[in-house]
Structure formats: C-alpha cells, structure tokens
Amino acid sequence: MRRKKDSELIYETALGFFSRYGYKKTTLEDIATGLNMSNSNIYSYADSKRSLYYDCIEYAVERWQTKVFDSINNNLEAANDPVKRLRLSFKVAADHLLEDEALCNLIRKDSAIFPLSPTIDPTEKYNNVFIDYICDILKDGIAKGVFQNLNPQETAIIIFNIYKSLVIESYIRQGKEDMQNYFQTTLDLLQYGIIKR
C-alpha cells in the first residue's frame, strides 16, 4: 500500500515537472529534489527518465479513464440508456481534460502521447479499453433498438478516432476553451446526423 502511495506521489510530482518543462528539460534530479528524495532513491521507482515519463503518462491516462467509468457507474440513468451513457462518457472525458492541466500540457508538448497515426502509441492499451467500452455501448444500443445496426467494432474505432482528433485539435491547435463546444457538436452529429429530417 505504501509503495502505491509513494508511486502516486512520484507520478504527481513528475507530471508537474514534465508538463511544465517538457521531457527534454526535466531531469530525474529535478523530480528527486521536488520530492525531497535523494537521486539514488528515485531509481528504486524508475529505471530511467524515459520509463518514469511513460509511467506518468499511463498514470494520467488511467486516472482520466477511471473518472469516465466511475461517472457512469454512479449514474444509473445513464448506465441504462446507451445514448445518455455515450454522451455522458464524452462529456466527462472532455471536462476532465479541462481540469487536468498536467495531462493537458503533456498532450500539448508531446503529440506522440495521443498520436493520430500511431506507429508507437504509449496509450494504446488504454485506447483499446476505451474502444471496447464504446463498442459495448453501441451493442447495447443496437440490442435496445436505439442505434442503427452498424458494425459496433468498426463504429467504435471511428468514434474513438473522431474523439482523438478532437482532443488533438482542441488542445494542441486551438486551445481547450473550444473543446466542450467541439465535443457537443460532434455528439449532436453522431446522434442526429447532418441531414434535416
């Protein structure tokens, strides 16, 4: 338990440095000093700066994902309604990015964290979990007659890639102020389409 708490403290501190100064300018010595820890002691938690950096990314992305899943588990109405579940999931994901300045700055400073065309994707396992999560929502919606009978796996991948594009567009290119509006418009497009009925 203590090791887990120590790891979380190290990740939080390291995230602060990496998000403020970037990977190249941050040193393990900076992080150790920020923790009031000896340089040699930090190596009992991380083999290298690179491994600590990727551990921090995983920590931040997992926290982001957990917040989304917890929001659904704590909202019975959304949990039983595929449309509300999908919309709430994306709203909570967008809101979390507005609140998590460290992750937001990391994404802005290092586009490889959330790449559009990945060759190496440090968050691939979390992305796959979220794609499966979207797929489950789609399957539930199809079974309940709420969604069209589209291939749920392919559709989940498309929706996730739209989501990823929005994160990149909003945080790297435009600035996070536009993110909620982009997400809302995208969800409206997904739900209602562009054809006037």
Sequence and secondary structure as in RCSB ss.txt:
>XXXX:A:sequence
MRRKKDSELIYETALGFFSRYGYKKTTLEDIATGLNMSNSNIYSYADSKRSLYYDCIEYAVERWQTKVFDSINNN
LEAANDPVKRLRLSFKVAADHLLEDEALCNLIRKDSAIFPLSPTIDPTEKYNNVFIDYICDILKDGIAKGVFQNL
NPQETAIIIFNIYKSLVIESYIRQGKEDMQNYFQTTLDLLQYGIIKR
>XXXX:A:secstr
 HHHHHHHHHHHHHHHHHHHHHHHH  HHHHHHHTT  HHHHTTT SSHHHHHHHHHHHHHHHHHHHHHHHHHT 
HHHHT HHHHHHHHHHHHHHHHHH HHHHHHHHH GGGS SS SS TTHHHHHHHHHHHHHHHHHHHHTTSS   
 HHHHHHHHHHHHHHHHHIIIIII GGGHHHHHHHHHHHHHH SS  
